[in-house]
């Protein structure tokens, strides 16, 4: 049963939750710009590659909670704020 659910999530997850990923990406972008921080600086502080940050900010890429938490820490904000 769980294998089917996990498989379905991988198959349609990006499309089902696309708006949420875009919203979170925009929240990351807004916070980064508020801090006058480049993607390169955010990448260096978070350990997440610059190209990945770009994809996340544009809502083009799914990501793990651990990546979100690393980015949030680098942005000096609680990760839950990025989910709003």
C-alpha positions in Angstrom: 0.0 0.0 0.0 2.7 2.5 1.0 4.7 1.7 -2.0 1.8 2.7 -4.2 1.3 5.9 -2.4 5.0 6.8 -2.5 5.1 5.9 -6.2 2.1 8.1 -6.9 3.6 11.0 -5.0 6.8 10.8 -7.0 4.8 10.6 -10.2 2.4 13.4 -9.6 3.8 15.2 -6.6 5.4 18.0 -8.6 2.1 18.8 -10.4 -0.2 18.3 -7.5 1.8 20.6 -5.2 3.2 22.9 -7.9 1.5 26.0 -6.5 2.8 25.3 -3.0 6.3 24.8 -4.3 6.0 28.1 -6.2 4.7 30.0 -3.1 7.6 28.7 -0.9 10.1 29.5 -3.7 8.8 33.1 -3.8 9.0 33.4 0.0 12.6 32.3 -0.3 13.2 34.8 -3.0 11.6 37.7 -1.1 13.5 37.0 2.1 16.8 36.7 0.2 16.2 40.0 -1.5 15.1 41.6 1.8 18.5 40.6 3.1 20.1 41.9 -0.1 21.7 38.5 -0.5 22.7 36.9 -3.8 21.9 33.3 -4.8 25.6 32.6 -4.6 25.8 33.9 -1.0 22.8 31.9 0.0 24.3 28.8 -1.6 27.5 29.3 0.3 25.7 29.8 3.6 23.2 27.0 3.2 25.2 24.3 1.4 22.5 24.1 -1.3 23.9 24.7 -4.8 23.1 28.0 -6.5 21.4 26.3 -9.5 19.2 24.4 -7.1 18.3 27.6 -5.2 17.4 29.2 -8.5 15.1 26.2 -9.4 13.5 26.3 -6.0 12.9 30.0 -6.2 11.2 29.6 -9.6 9.1 26.8 -8.3 10.6 24.4 -10.9 12.0 21.9 -8.4 10.8 19.8 -5.6 12.9 19.7 -2.5 13.3 18.0 0.8 12.5 19.4 4.2 16.2 19.3 5.1 17.1 21.6 2.1 14.3 24.0 3.2 15.7 24.1 6.8 19.2 24.7 5.5 18.0 27.6 3.4 15.9 29.0 6.2 18.8 29.0 8.6 21.0 30.8 6.1 18.2 33.3 5.6 18.0 33.8 9.4 14.3 32.8 9.5 12.3 29.9 10.9 11.6 27.5 8.1 7.8 27.6 9.0 7.8 31.2 7.9 8.7 30.1 4.4 5.7 27.8 4.3 3.1 30.6 4.8 
